[in-house]
């Protein structure tokens, strides 16, 4: 094939200042959108690339017609190339220019690695579908430019049509009660078919959608080009064109019936785990799962499409029977109320009125005449865990008991009031064991799992009992810190009175830092002050500040949603312990001022802002803040022999306190700290 026309078009683009200007705007738009819309440097921040891919697709609505306009800015009818050669050269030259303009975005994940982990499977899947997305949009623009004589007119029409097609499924909000309109808008929406890929899911239906329409528009553009060149189409040519079109249509229809979905994410967030398969295969009777989903949700929002796809994958197991139910009829509403399920409402705006529509996305799991429900499902990421939890609750003959031992400087039942109800909602029976219990060890031993919060008032006898409990083969989730924070008052920090558990854990080889962590990835808090920094009276003022002692753990393998830790310490780990959570590589340690034992650290947010980040230029790197220990230990307190123990340690006993959860609450995941604890238990 002769590439001279392709080279000519690329050369013209690269000497045109418009290419560099639009490329610059594209990158600035995507970078700013990712950081600002994603609240990157707040507790909601994430290294998830789906938002980046979405912004690329948004801007391409303008960028692709502009690049096509540049390619058609001079008449090429007189050039000595065949029509198909011109069409294909124009197509591939624009694709080449688009990817050249994306070069800064290709290397952007390397920057994100400074703040957290990046899923490179999502990266490759996303850019593969960006290529398919570009191919479709470019072929469509070329078709528009071929059927309209005036380039400026074609430019405007291309932008308008690409905008409408790209976001057409959003327009369906005006037609919530019309299934035909919803289906049409969903089918033609580029964004709808791009959504799964942006999350790292390869769906053959979406691949064939982009390939089918790309080929269709290229053929239509070629047909239009041939007509411009004076080509007369005889009956045989029209018949051939009709059969090619028919083959494409039937191929596409079959691709929607026979398809595959592949989860390319490194953590297989959308794949059934081997553990789940083993649990399901162990049952001797069928489990029936009914998914009640309102059509309007499935037709408008891609997340609900993924929920249904995940349930279909889950039901491939021989012991699972799945029913997808449309709860439109009154008798189904009554049935759902009997299960304890009630509708949620979504807002619908149309013409001059606003109304609310009842919708369902609910799951009922039934086994042996009993059932469990998930009242409303809005994402697929944690669906496997919730399904398996409910199934195990149906099958378990004895309850799951969790001991809670609290040794804090403040009232546990006042400041951790939500913890017990959250655990019980998720299948645990919680037993709070007081330190003064005469049968402390015996009551601990009634369950194989214990949560220990703090050690302020823990006696050596309590610590010895906990160690013996560990040596018996039971598991413990420790939430400890060598310092005590008076978070009820002015947040001053002092050493804990009792370090019996700390001494025990450090005798196993895990060491707490004597300093506390600060991190550039931190919570942004609202503070109110009535005094100046020197202590003199001042007018009341409110200010939002970055507070580096409250570090934001960005999404990583063991905390997919991230979490927030409050005044955490760092850990030094032996060979038989591995980090579960770690800070960003821009975190550093702040040393304690032991000459001021009642206020070991400067915690005033206003003073910290004045001092600035890392004023002493301390070493910045990743620090472990939670770890899992598994190995043989020599007891410190217990008289038992050396034994194998397992436990998890996080350096913040406040991470699940009500008041702190209130500080970090957000619309996306207000309970992500508790979610981490739940999955760790």
ZAMARGU-4260 file (C-alpha; in steps of 0.2 Angstrom, whole numbers, plus 5000, padded with zeros to 4 digits):
<rodrens>
0) 5000/5000/5000 | 5006/5018/4996 | 5008/5028/5012 | 5012/5044/5003 | 4995/5052/5006
5) 4995/5046/5024 | 5012/5054/5027 | 5006/5070/5018 | 4991/5072/5030 | 5001/5069/5046
10) 5015/5081/5040 | 5001/5095/5037 | 4994/5092/5054 | 5011/5092/5063 | 5016/5109/5055
15) 4999/5116/5059 | 4998/5126/5076 | 4980/5120/5078 | 4986/5103/5082 | 4998/5108/5096
20) 4985/5121/5103 | 4971/5108/5104 | 4983/5094/5111 | 4988/5106/5125 | 4970/5110/5129
25) 4965/5092/5128 | 4979/5087/5141 | 4975/5102/5152 | 4956/5097/5152 | 4959/5079/5156
30) 4972/5083/5170 | 4962/5096/5178 | 4946/5086/5177 | 4955/5071/5185 | 4962/5081/5199
35) 4947/5093/5202 | 4932/5082/5198 | 4940/5067/5207 | 4944/5077/5222 | 4961/5069/5221
40) 4970/5076/5236 | 4955/5074/5248 | 4948/5058/5257 | 4938/5054/5241 | 4954/5054/5230
45) 4958/5039/5220 | 4971/5033/5207 | 4957/5024/5198 | 4959/5029/5179 | 4941/5028/5174
50) 4938/5046/5176 | 4953/5050/5165 | 4946/5040/5151 | 4929/5048/5153 | 4937/5065/5151
55) 4947/5060/5135 | 4930/5054/5128 | 4922/5070/5133 | 4934/5081/5124 | 4936/5071/5109
60) 4918/5077/5104 | 4926/5093/5099 | 4944/5087/5095 | 4940/5073/5082 | 4929/5085/5071
65) 4943/5098/5072 | 4956/5086/5066 | 4944/5080/5052 | 4941/5098/5047 | 4960/5101/5046
70) 4961/5085/5035 | 4947/5091/5023 | 4952/5110/5023 | 4958/5108/5005 | 4951/5099/4991
75) 4958/5082/4988 | 4948/5077/4973 | 4962/5080/4961 | 4975/5070/4970 | 4980/5054/4960
80) 4974/5042/4973 | 4959/5030/4973 | 4943/5035/4984 | 4946/5020/4996 | 4965/5025/4998
85) 4960/5043/5002 | 4946/5038/5015 | 4958/5025/5024 | 4973/5037/5024 | 4962/5051/5031
90) 4955/5039/5044 | 4972/5032/5050 | 4981/5049/5049 | 4968/5056/5061 | 4969/5041/5073
95) 4988/5044/5073 | 4986/5062/5077 | 4974/5058/5091 | 4986/5046/5099 | 5001/5058/5097
100) 4991/5071/5106 | 4988/5059/5120 | 5007/5055/5124 | 5007/5065/5141 | 4991/5055/5146
105) 5000/5039/5142 | 5014/5042/5155 | 5002/5050/5167 | 5000/5034/5177 | 5019/5034/5181
110) 5015/5050/5191 | 5000/5043/5200 | 5012/5029/5206 | 5019/5042/5218 | 5002/5042/5227
115) 4995/5024/5226 | 4994/5009/5216 | 4988/5010/5197 | 4979/4995/5189 | 4988/4993/5173
120) 4976/4980/5167 | 4963/4994/5168 | 4976/5006/5159 | 4978/4994/5144 | 4959/4990/5143
125) 4955/5008/5144 | 4967/5014/5130 | 4962/4999/5119 | 4944/5005/5120 | 4950/5023/5118
130) 4957/5017/5101 | 4940/5009/5097 | 4931/5024/5102 | 4942/5035/5092 | 4940/5024/5077
135) 4921/5025/5078 | 4920/5044/5081 | 4933/5047/5067 | 4924/5036/5054 | 4908/5045/5059
140) 4916/5062/5056 | 4923/5057/5039 | 4906/5051/5034 | 4898/5068/5039 | 4912/5078/5030
145) 4909/5067/5014 | 4891/5070/5013 | 4892/5089/5016 | 4901/5100/5004 | 4905/5114/5016
150) 4918/5109/5029 | 4913/5122/5041 | 4895/5116/5040 | 4901/5098/5042 | 4912/5103/5057
155) 4897/5110/5066 | 4886/5095/5062 | 4899/5083/5068 | 4901/5091/5084 | 4883/5092/5088
160) 4880/5074/5082 | 4895/5067/5092 | 4889/5076/5107 | 4871/5069/5106 | 4877/5051/5102
165) 4890/5052/5115 | 4878/5057/5129 | 4862/5050/5122 | 4859/5038/5137 | 4858/5053/5148
170) 4844/5061/5137 | 4834/5046/5142 | 4830/5054/5158 | 4817/5063/5150 | 4809/5047/5144
175) 4810/5036/5160 | 4793/5028/5157 | 4796/5024/5138 | 4806/5008/5137 | 4808/5010/5118
180) 4817/5027/5119 | 4828/5021/5133 | 4834/5006/5123 | 4837/5017/5108 | 4847/5030/5118
185) 4857/5016/5127 | 4861/5007/5111 | 4868/5022/5102 | 4877/5030/5116 | 4896/5029/5114
190) 4898/5032/5133 | 4887/5018/5138 | 4898/5005/5128 | 4914/5013/5134 | 4909/5012/5153
195) 4914/4994/5156 | 4931/4996/5148 | 4935/5012/5158 | 4934/5000/5173 | 4945/4987/5166
200) 4932/4975/5159 | 4933/4968/5142 | 4916/4965/5135 | 4915/4957/5117 | 4898/4966/5115
205) 4906/4983/5116 | 4920/4978/5105 | 4908/4972/5091 | 4898/4988/5094 | 4913/4999/5090
210) 4920/4988/5076 | 4903/4986/5067 | 4899/5005/5067 | 4916/5009/5062 | 4915/4998/5047
215) 4898/5004/5043 | 4903/5023/5043 | 4919/5019/5033 | 4908/5010/5020 | 4896/5024/5019
220) 4909/5037/5018 | 4917/5027/5003 | 4900/5026/4995 | 4898/5045/4996 | 4916/5048/4990
225) 4913/5037/4975 | 4897/5047/4971 | 4907/5063/4972 | 4919/5056/4959 | 4905/5052/4947
230) 4904/5034/4950 | 4887/5026/4944 | 4881/5012/4954 | 4873/4998/4944 | 4861/4985/4951
235) 4876/4972/4955 | 4885/4985/4965 | 4870/4990/4975 | 4866/4971/4978 | 4884/4969/4984
240) 4883/4984/4996 | 4867/4977/5003 | 4874/4960/5006 | 4889/4967/5015 | 4878/4978/5026
245) 4867/4963/5030 | 4882/4952/5035 | 4888/4966/5046 | 4871/4968/5054 | 4869/4949/5057
250) 4886/4948/5064 | 4882/4962/5076 | 4866/4954/5082 | 4875/4937/5085 | 4888/4946/5095
255) 4875/4952/5107 | 4868/4934/5110 | 4885/4925/5111 | 4898/4935/5121 | 4911/4935/5134
260) 4916/4947/5148 | 4934/4947/5154 | 4939/4955/5170 | 4956/4962/5167 | 4959/4971/5183
265) 4974/4965/5193 | 4963/4962/5209 | 4949/4954/5198 | 4937/4965/5206 | 4923/4959/5195
270) 4927/4940/5195 | 4921/4927/5206 | 4934/4922/5218 | 4940/4904/5220 | 4935/4904/5238
275) 4917/4909/5233 | 4917/4894/5221 | 4923/4882/5234 | 4910/4888/5247 | 4896/4887/5234
280) 4901/4870/5228 | 4901/4863/5246 | 4882/4865/5247 | 4870/4850/5244 | 4855/4860/5240
285) 4850/4874/5228 | 4851/4892/5232 | 4839/4904/5223 | 4844/4922/5220 | 4831/4934/5214
290) 4836/4951/5208 | 4822/4964/5207 | 4828/4978/5195 | 4818/4992/5188 | 4821/4993/5169
295) 4823/5012/5170 | 4839/5009/5181 | 4846/4996/5170 | 4843/5006/5154 | 4850/5022/5161
300) 4865/5018/5172 | 4879/5007/5168 | 4882/5001/5186 | 4866/4992/5186 | 4870/4983/5170
305) 4886/4977/5178 | 4877/4971/5193 | 4866/4960/5182 | 4881/4954/5172 | 4890/4949/5189
310) 4874/4940/5195 | 4874/4930/5179 | 4892/4925/5181 | 4889/4921/5199 | 4874/4910/5194
315) 4885/4899/5183 | 4888/4888/5198 | 4878/4872/5199 | 4870/4877/5216 | 4864/4894/5211
320) 4848/4898/5202 | 4845/4916/5196 | 4829/4925/5192 | 4829/4942/5185 | 4812/4950/5190
325) 4804/4966/5184 | 4795/4973/5199 | 4782/4983/5189 | 4766/4974/5195 | 4757/4977/5211
330) 4758/4959/5216 | 4777/4960/5215 | 4777/4976/5226 | 4767/4966/5239 | 4779/4952/5238
335) 4794/4963/5241 | 4786/4971/5256 | 4784/4954/5263 | 4802/4952/5261 | 4805/4969/5270
340) 4810/4978/5254 | 4804/4995/5250 | 4807/5006/5234 | 4820/5020/5233 | 4815/5036/5223
345) 4824/5044/5209 | 4820/5061/5202 | 4814/5064/5185 | 4813/5081/5177 | 4803/5083/5161
350) 4795/5099/5153 | 4790/5110/5167 | 4788/5098/5181 | 4798/5087/5193 | 4792/5070/5199
355) 4799/5056/5209 | 4799/5038/5203 | 4800/5022/5214 | 4814/5010/5208 | 4821/4994/5215
360) 4838/4986/5214 | 4836/4972/5227 | 4842/4955/5230 | 4833/4941/5239 | 4843/4925/5243
365) 4832/4910/5248 | 4837/4893/5254 | 4827/4879/5263 | 4812/4891/5266 | 4822/4905/5274
370) 4829/4920/5266 | 4841/4935/5267 | 4839/4951/5258 | 4851/4965/5251 | 4838/4980/5251
375) 4847/4990/5238 | 4862/4987/5227 | 4870/5001/5218 | 4888/4995/5213 | 4895/4978/5209
380) 4912/4980/5217 | 4908/4973/5234 | 4893/4962/5228 | 4902/4946/5229 | 4906/4949/5247
385) 4889/4953/5252 | 4881/4939/5243 | 4893/4926/5251 | 4890/4934/5268 | 4871/4932/5266
390) 4873/4914/5259 | 4884/4909/5274 | 4872/4917/5286 | 4858/4906/5279 | 4869/4890/5280
395) 4878/4893/5296 | 4871/4883/5311 | 4880/4893/5324 | 4882/4911/5325 | 4898/4921/5322
400) 4904/4928/5338 | 4916/4943/5339 | 4924/4948/5355 | 4927/4967/5357 | 4940/4972/5370
405) 4941/4991/5373 | 4954/4999/5383 | 4952/5018/5379 | 4954/5034/5389 | 4936/5039/5385
410) 4919/5030/5385 | 4918/5016/5372 | 4899/5015/5371 | 4898/5034/5368 | 4911/5036/5355
415) 4910/5019/5346 | 4891/5017/5347 | 4889/5013/5328 | 4902/5000/5328 | 4892/4986/5337
420) 4876/4989/5326 | 4887/4989/5310 | 4895/4973/5315 | 4879/4965/5319 | 4871/4971/5303
425) 4885/4961/5294 | 4882/4945/5302 | 4892/4945/5319 | 4886/4943/5336 | 4896/4955/5346
430) 4902/4951/5364 | 4909/4966/5373 | 4921/4959/5387 | 4925/4971/5401 | 4943/4971/5407
435) 4937/4968/5425 | 4928/4952/5420 | 4934/4939/5432 | 4933/4926/5419 | 4941/4937/5405
440) 4951/4923/5397 | 4937/4910/5398 | 4925/4922/5390 | 4938/4927/5376 | 4940/4908/5372
445) 4921/4906/5368 | 4925/4914/5351 | 4940/4912/5339 | 4940/4931/5334 | 4943/4946/5344
450) 4944/4965/5341 | 4956/4975/5353 | 4954/4994/5353 | 4968/5003/5363 | 4978/4998/5378
455) 4976/5013/5390 | 4969/5004/5405 | 4975/4986/5400 | 4983/4977/5415 | 4997/4964/5413
460) 4985/4951/5417 | 4973/4956/5403 | 4988/4956/5391 | 4994/4939/5397 | 4976/4932/5394
465) 4976/4940/5377 | 4993/4932/5373 | 4987/4915/5379 | 4971/4917/5368 | 4983/4920/5353
470) 4994/4905/5357 | 4978/4894/5357 | 4976/4897/5339 | 4963/4911/5339 | 4965/4927/5329
475) 4965/4945/5335 | 4963/4962/5326 | 4973/4975/5336 | 4970/4993/5334 | 4984/5001/5345
480) 4995/5017/5345 | 5008/5021/5358 | 5001/5038/5360 | 4984/5044/5367 | 4974/5058/5358
485) 4963/5069/5368 | 4951/5071/5354 | 4937/5077/5365 | 4946/5093/5369 | 4961/5101/5360
490) 4968/5085/5353 | 4984/5086/5364 | 4994/5070/5363 | 5002/5061/5377 | 5009/5043/5379
495) 4998/5029/5384 | 4998/5024/5402 | 5000/5006/5399 | 5010/4998/5385 | 5008/4980/5390
500) 5001/4975/5373 | 5014/4986/5364 | 5028/4977/5373 | 5021/4960/5369 | 5019/4964/5350
505) 5037/4972/5350 | 5044/4956/5358 | 5037/4947/5342 | 5048/4959/5331 | 5035/4972/5326
510) 5040/4989/5332 | 5030/5005/5333 | 5039/5021/5328 | 5041/5034/5342 | 5036/5047/5329
515) 5019/5050/5321 | 5016/5051/5302 | 5012/5066/5292 | 5007/5064/5273 | 5003/5075/5259
520) 4989/5064/5255 | 4978/5070/5270 | 4961/5075/5275 | 4955/5092/5272 | 4946/5099/5287
525) 4936/5114/5292 | 4942/5123/5308 | 4935/5137/5318 | 4946/5149/5329 | 4943/5163/5341
530) 4962/5167/5344 | 4977/5172/5334 | 4992/5160/5333 | 5000/5170/5348 | 4985/5167/5359
535) 4978/5184/5358 | 4959/5186/5355 | 4953/5187/5337 | 4937/5188/5327 | 4929/5171/5324
540) 4934/5164/5308 | 4932/5147/5299 | 4944/5140/5287 | 4947/5124/5277 | 4964/5116/5280
545) 4974/5101/5275 | 4978/5092/5291 | 4993/5080/5288 | 4991/5070/5304 | 4975/5063/5297
550) 4982/5053/5282 | 4972/5047/5267 | 4976/5029/5263 | 4974/5029/5244 | 4965/5014/5236
555) 4977/4999/5237 | 4976/4980/5237 | 4969/4978/5254 | 4958/4994/5254 | 4950/4996/5237
560) 4941/5012/5243 | 4955/5018/5253 | 4952/5024/5271 | 4957/5038/5283 | 4969/5036/5298
565) 4970/5048/5313 | 4987/5052/5320 | 4994/5035/5315 | 5012/5028/5319 | 5023/5019/5307
570) 5028/5000/5309 | 5045/4991/5307 | 5041/4973/5302 | 5050/4957/5304 | 5051/4944/5290
575) 5035/4934/5296 | 5024/4950/5294 | 5019/4959/5279 | 5011/4976/5276 | 4993/4977/5274
580) 4991/4996/5272 | 5005/5009/5269 | 5005/5028/5267 | 5010/5037/5251 | 5028/5039/5247
585) 5027/5058/5251 | 5024/5054/5270 | 5037/5057/5284 | 5039/5055/5302 | 5036/5069/5315
590) 5047/5067/5331 | 5039/5069/5348 | 5044/5082/5360 | 5047/5072/5376 | 5052/5088/5385
595) 5033/5092/5385 | 5025/5075/5390 | 5007/5082/5390 | 5008/5089/5372 | 5021/5079/5363
600) 5016/5085/5346 | 5010/5101/5338 | 4993/5097/5332 | 4985/5115/5330 | 4980/5115/5312
605) 4982/5133/5310 | 5000/5132/5316 | 5004/5117/5305 | 4998/5127/5290 | 5010/5142/5295
610) 5024/5130/5298 | 5022/5121/5281 | 5023/5104/5275 | 5039/5094/5281 | 5048/5109/5288
615) 5063/5099/5294 | 5065/5090/5277 | 5063/5073/5284 | 5064/5058/5273 | 5049/5055/5263
620) 5044/5037/5259 | 5030/5024/5261 | 5028/5018/5279 | 5018/5002/5284 | 5003/5008/5295
625) 4995/4990/5296 | 5002/4973/5295 | 4997/4955/5296 | 5009/4944/5307 | 5010/4925/5305
630) 5023/4915/5313 | 5030/4906/5329 | 5033/4917/5344 | 5041/4915/5361 | 5028/4921/5374
635) 5032/4937/5384 | 5019/4935/5398 | 5011/4918/5396 | 5018/4902/5403 | 5014/4892/5387
640) 5027/4886/5375 | 5032/4894/5359 | 5018/4893/5347 | 5011/4899/5330 | 5001/4915/5331
645) 4991/4926/5318 | 4985/4943/5321 | 4982/4960/5311 | 4988/4976/5318 | 4983/4994/5313
650) 4991/5009/5322 | 4975/5019/5325 | 4962/5014/5338 | 4951/5029/5332 | 4949/5023/5314
655) 4932/5016/5318 | 4926/5029/5331 | 4909/5038/5327 | 4916/5056/5329 | 4930/5052/5317
660) 4919/5044/5304 | 4908/5059/5305 | 4923/5070/5301 | 4927/5060/5285 | 4909/5055/5280
665) 4906/5058/5261 | 4893/5053/5249 | 4904/5040/5240 | 4908/5029/5254 | 4905/5036/5272
670) 4910/5019/5280 | 4925/5014/5271 | 4935/5013/5287 | 4922/5000/5294 | 4922/4991/5277
675) 4941/4988/5279 | 4939/4982/5296 | 4925/4970/5290 | 4935/4963/5276 | 4950/4961/5288
680) 4939/4951/5301
</rodrens>
